[in-house]
């Protein structure tokens, strides 16, 4: 009988903070700085960039799905989104940059398509759909991954930011509750997909044959 080293088990899906906090901070801060740069260009030129947002059920407004999260209706709108983007975006990178990109793209596309299909009149812009998606992702990921620590973090976020979730309900006609609702739904979907991917990876690792290790203790 050989005594072999235990197989490493990935803890990425259970992590609550990014393993590379510096990289995560740079990425999220860089994305936020890009939002401010775009809004500054829109104000200074003025470029009227908001026209490139999502125009519901219009073929000419379909490409707004790609641009809407980068655009805002003014610095007041952008300031309101800044802290949620920074905090939720940073925490959502706990699984690594690649996984964060996949989660973010899922939220970006699903929330955008949802707004295009169900939105009201006018042009929809803003990163709040992303913020709602990241928040929902953080709130439910611990349930899917069965992580007590992640559930604890979710409880803290819910205590402080729980009121934000009312934004998924119809209210102010100037606010796209559809973007919030579909963004949150996409965050839940992304959390489930991440958990399923983690379980498949763990299953493959467990099923892999044990390597022959020289120097094992034989009996």
Order of alpha helices (4+ residues) and beta strands (2+ residues): alpha-beta-alpha-alpha-alpha-beta-alpha-alpha-alpha
